[in-house]
Amino acid sequence: MRHETPPCGAAERILETAFHLFYAHGVRAVGIDRIIAESQVAKATFYKHFPAKDRLVVAYLDRVDRTWTDQLRRAAAAAGDEPREQMVGMFDALAAACGQDGYRGCAFINAAAEYEAGTIVHDRTLEHKNAVRAWVRELAERAGAADPDALARALTLLLDGGLASGTVDALPDAPAVAKESARLLVDTLAGPRA
């Protein structure tokens, strides 16, 4: 389910400013006054579009969701038509993400660490992670995995670990190691090749 506020001039400026600030500094570290000042809107305009900071954070996560999901799906599609190859190919999105200047890890993991379970922000992070896992599960099922849930869970945990590694230790080979590990998982759990 998407929660994003429809973009308009002021709302788009606020969201774009928040996007960069939240990702670079963390959601809790960035105050409303800084977002208002840097997006050059009046306080009343800010609250007209985002009555609470949590609503802005959810809109930010909606934008990240759209971008990251698109990157995963494009990387999978670039690997070919076979679901087995798509599950491994999606890890090319990890390599692209970790190689970007200013990379600070997974926005969803970062936000989840800052918010308690049951809040709208934490719930939005779970929604994203569940949607990615459901998509990978579909690929696993199409690939003939005996237990598509287990394979999807293993691959998405590996993906999240790769995203975290890009922040924690920033080892340049982490995406390649994650992709090779994904290939081993797929070869082991996806069943025989068609």
Secondary structure, 3 states (H helix, E strand, C coil): CCCCCCCCHHHHHHHHHHHHHHHHHCCCCCCHHHHHHHHCCCHHHHHHHCCCHHHHHHHHHHHHHHHHHHHHHHHHHHCCCCHHHHHHHCHHHHHHHHCCCCCCCCHHHHHHHHCCCCCHHHHHHHHHHHHHHHHHHHHHHHCCCCCHHHHHHHHHHHHHHHHHHHHHCCCCCHHHHHHHHHHHHHHHHCCCCC
